[in-house]
Amino acid sequence: MSNKACMYLRLSRDDGASDESNSISSQRELIKAYGKDNGLDISLEYIDDGISGATFNRPSFKQMINDIEKGLIQTIVVKDLSRFGRDYIETGKYLQQVFPEKGIRFISINDNYDSMSADSNDTHLILPIRNFINDSYCRDISMKVKSSQAVKRQKGEFIGAFAPFGYLKNPKNKYELIVDKKIKPIITKIFDMKIEGYSSNAIAKHFNELGVVTPSKYKENMNGVVVGFISKQGRWDSKMINRILSNKVYVGTLEQGKQAKLNYKSSKRVNILEDDWIVIENAHQSIVSDSKFNIANSI
């Protein structure tokens, strides 16, 4: 086995943008200094920047575990346990089961913990308590974020990552939607054609013949990321048309809180009952009138 030590560095939005002590560069410098003072050859580093400690589904962390399986690593060094992870159960599994079985030395500098010299009290009592505290911190942050989001939704503020097709985020206020004048004619045309008797499939076919940009392509061009309304062929279809026709955002109504994370440890999202959605009318400028929206949806 190669006698190599690695450093694991992690930072997430939960830590706060102004928390310089937890920045990647600060973690790196601290660990480098520790390695120099203690004769450790820390030649590898794994970085997960912008990923919560509540999950262990992190690209660099998984690569580190993979390299452990290959026998490339003997020692892992972190700034503190919260950088390694904030999930009480999973963190404990790695520290008390996985790493000992693999013969991995684990060092947490600020916790003054080194598995090579730690006694049973450190491993089986003190570490679990610290892990539990880190886990509780993650849960509290999740609750605060949810509470803050709920307040913004109740105030009619848009908190989505990307504005709906036909709208832009106001440069002066990212929580406010403003009409995208380039796309407004497309939205209007969809409702007009529907009222004139065209099927959603016929509208999609018409747009494809004209080469009208699809919502996914437009978002990709605007943000470099394909989100929502995904069409592998980059072509309009009846589902896209129907999503637009049924979306009340075009009459100025914000419907938010339709989904939520299963819990603070899971990234899985579940649907929320419609009665529990947060719906705010006249939240922003409409593109179509209420009467046109209702007629189009009644056909």
Secondary structure by P-SEA (a helix, b strand, c coil): ccbbbbbbbbbccccccccccccaaaaaaaaaaaaaaccccccbbbbbccccccccccaaaaaaaaaaaaccccbbbccccccccccaaaaaaaacccccccbbbbbbcccccccccccccccccaaaaaaaaaaaaaaaaaaaaaaaaaaaaaaccccccccccccccccccccbbbbcccaaaaaaaaaaaaaacccaaaaaaaaaaaccccaaaaaaaacccccccccccccccaaaaaaaaacccccccccccccccccccccbbbbccccccccccccccccccaaaaaaaaac
